[in-house]
Amino acid sequence: MKDLFNVFRLLCCALFFFLWLCAAVAESNRLLQRFQFFIARKGGVDREKRMKRFHLEAGPSGRSSSVSPSPSPVPRLIVFDLDNTLWTPELYELWSAPKANRDICLFKGAEKVLAELLSDPKWKGTRAAAASRATRTGWANNLLDTFSVTVQKEGKSRQGSQEVPIGPLFPFREVYSGSKTAHLSQIQRQSGVSYSDMIFFDDWYENCDAVSSLGVFSVVVNDGIKEADWEEALREWERLKREQPNEMGCVWMRRRKQQNSRYW
């Protein structure tokens, strides 16, 4: 009996160590990500050699440049990372297949962005794509097919709302471990949309840096896409598209006046 107790105690210690190791790895990944953001904000990245960088100081109006009265160009393809960009928590943190809106939820900003893409007529010719390095491909696809967002009903009165699934918005899905440049290259081949007509959102600076080398306007978001990230990035994309339409490859992040001291 004593030997059995010792074996049981050893197994408990091993399980505790395994769980501690998993938590330590997850936390180290988060700290590394925050450090990369810190370096990017402080200018520790060689901007001149690797890419162009655009900062926006969000003022009261939230505008980075004047808007031309002529019809505004819009991206033909919106590419989203998934974990910590569209939804939370990240898939690697879960032990079993997640249920939408129970185990994993869309960020509020993501809900509004996706609702706009599904309802605003100006996005009629635009599609979305998912580019994620998550290894749980089946889980990710199931969540994309399960999530829905609230949009206003069509019609003159536009009274009331309805739930619309987001799955049909994502005909292009590249969800597997590997580089984001491989994901975007495959999406480009499938969609036929040029890199200069895309915009890419991701919470990792290094992913945006890599994708920008393809000629894609890449946007770094922090803890989920927010409405301000979306609106101001689109204005900057539009400005750049008008000024140099064939040179869109850059990394852009919204500079906040009041930065969260926990991360910065």
Secondary structure, DSSP 8 states (H G I E B T S, - for coil): -HHHHHHHHHHHHHHHHHHHHHHHHHHHHHHHHHHHHHHHHHT-S-HHHH-EEEEEE--SS--SS---SS-----SEEEE--BTTTEES-GGG-SS---BTTTBEE-HHHHHHHHHHHH-GGGTT-EEEEEE--S-HHHHHHHHHH-EEEEE--SSS--SEEEEESGGG--EEEESSS-HHHHHHHHHHHH---GGGEEEEES-HHHHHHHHTTT-EEEE-SSS--HHHHHHHHHHHHHHHHH-TT---EEEEEE-SS--TTT-
